[in-house]
Amino acid sequence: QVKLVESGGGLVQPGGSLTLSCEASGNIFEISTMGWYRQAPGKKRELVASVTRGGATNYADAVKGRFTISRDNAKNAVYLQMNSLKSEDTAIYYCNAFIITGRGSGDIEYDDWGQGTQVTVSS
């Protein structure tokens, strides 16, 4: 069993900053790509940013230049630094991790999700 625990969400004024954190624990041999997704009311879940184990990053156009994703492989953790927040960034943010339980014949690889953390940008 693997658990992804997110923290750092909250209420912030437009132009403000927040940092989200997510740490994975449990039956983990290795984590490949980690990322953050978000879902606003009435909208589909969308990719915000992702980072490979080697550090290559990918961002949604809407957050480029404002958000920075990073990870700590030793801690199985991923972070999202969000600056210059806008009202349209309001959403539930979900941590995502591609889990590898091992290299044996009985091991598996799968996507896992955190429970989500609310980010609200409002004055």
C-alpha positions, 0 to 999 in steps of 0.5 A, a space after each residue: 500500500 502506498 499513501 500520498 499525503 499533500 499539504 500547503 493549500 489554503 486561502 491566498 489573495 491574488 498575487 500571493 504565493 503558496 507552496 504545496 508539498 506531497 510525500 509518498 510512503 509505503 511499498 515503494 521501490 522507485 517513483 518515476 514521474 511525479 506531478 500536480 493536477 488540479 480540478 476546478 468546479 465544473 471542469 475536468 482535472 488537468 495537468 499543472 506540472 510534472 517532473 521526472 525522476 531525473 528532473 525534467 519538468 513540464 508545465 501547463 501554459 497557464 502556469 509557466 513562469 509562475 509555478 515551479 515544480 521540484 522533487 526530493 527523490 530521497 524523501 519520495 516528495 514533490 513540491 509546487 511553488 506557486 507565485 503570482 496566484 490568480 483567481 483562476 488558479 482556484 481549484 483542488 490540487 492533486 498530487 500524482 506519482 507513478 509508483 514502481 514496487 520493484 523489479 521482480 516478476 510480481 511487482 507492479 507499476 501504477 499511478 497513485 493519487 493524493 486526496 487533494 488540497 484546496 487552493 483558493 485565490 480570492 480577495 
